[in-house]
Amino acid sequence: MKDHDIGDETRVVEAGRRKEWTGGIVNTPVWRASTILYDSVADLRAAAGRDTHHRLFYGRRGTPTQWSLADALTDLEPGAEGTFLYPSGVAAVAAALLSVLSPGDELLLVDSAYDPTRSMANGLLKRLGITTRFYDPLIGADIADLIGDRTKAIFLESPGSLTFEVQDVPAIVAAAKARGIATILDNTWATPLNFRAIGLGVDLSVLACTKYIVGHSDVMLGSVTAAPGRFAKLRETSFQLGQVASPDDCWLASRGLRTLAVRLKQHESSALKIARWLETRPEVDRVLHPAHPACPGHALFVRDFAGSTGLFSFVLNGGDEASRAALIDGLDHFGIGYSWGGFESLALPVDPQRYRTATTPDFAGPMVRLQIGLEDPDDLIADLARGLDHFAAAL
């Protein structure tokens, strides 16, 4: 798309719907393919010698179904060069890291990162001879003091998983660019609608599309959107890893994308209402929501974000594993399960202190993470009130 001044609601409806891909209908059809047939040996030879970007070559290189979604996600990040799709968010993280790191390199990884990202650093990357140092999510420009001769990439996640610290992304990006170091941001919580990662200088923006892009809890999918100069290496690495996303999953993600803007507004509105209510409850010690002043990095959220979404945590005022379980088990409208970003609400016990190494969270009691879905927020508040009564009774 040529017009980058249009609204987000228009952008998510129109992005990626090229006429040559849709064939004159509203949605791009599902192109399922492994083998692509050629008219002659000469055509086959010619195809092998040219760039296969947006050209049918072999099923693993994609079809219009995948290209349409990738193009749409690129369009959500004005200034980006391109997007590659993956069968999961974790696969997207892996490809992003391996596209900028080699044996002997060092990665700086935020201490509040998603646990599978930490596991990848401590497992796969370590086996490949890549070392990792974890850093305080609130370090900001002082990250320059951690950069060494072997540091080749900085991984950010803002806000952070479970504890929702907001990072000073522009300051960290500036420190990285001054030393020629790549930056990778897990932007799943905000999505490009609420945080323009590429526009703020991030090199590779990762989404677990499983969450808000798909929006219906029925597809595993990931993406990496690259800044100019970063896409070719990302694409080459991903091809060598054999990464490909199912066209059926991509079609479902494209369908989910069309309602992303309106869904996010409802997630945001309901989550803020519930977070404010939780702050009034004596059973709750603290609410960790980036849009609330008590959340670490809130001033950065106000400065850099266009809005919030439906995922946040709260800390209980005392209690233990049993009383927390009584709260969650007593809920009717909240499911108990991993992931988030779908239409249904979820509640999950979380224990960030088990994973953190560079910083030590100090909370008054156990934590609960909430995914606020698209239900009536008053119904969810009434449900949480019952759950908190169960918690109090179990103390």
Secondary structure, 3 states (H helix, E strand, C coil): CCCCCCCHHHHHHHCCCCHHHHCCCCCCCCCCCCCCCCCCHHHHHHHHCCCCCCCCCCHHHCCHHHHHHHHHHHHCCCCCCEEEEECCHHHHHHHHHHCCCCCCCEEEEECCCCHHHHHHHHHHHHHCCCEEEEECCCCHHHHHHCCCCCEEEEEEECCCCCCCCCCCHHHHHHHHHHCCCEEEEECCCCHHHHCCCHHHCCCEEEECCCCCCCCCCCCCCEEEEECCCCHHHHHHHHHHCCCCCCHHHHHHHHHHHCCHHHHHHHHHHHHHHHHHHHHCCCCEEEEECCCCCCCCCHHHHHHHCCCCCCEEEEEECCCCHHHHHHHHHCCCCCECCCCCCCCCCEEEEECHHHCCCCCCCCCCCCEEEEECCCCCHHHHHHHHHHHHHHHHHHC
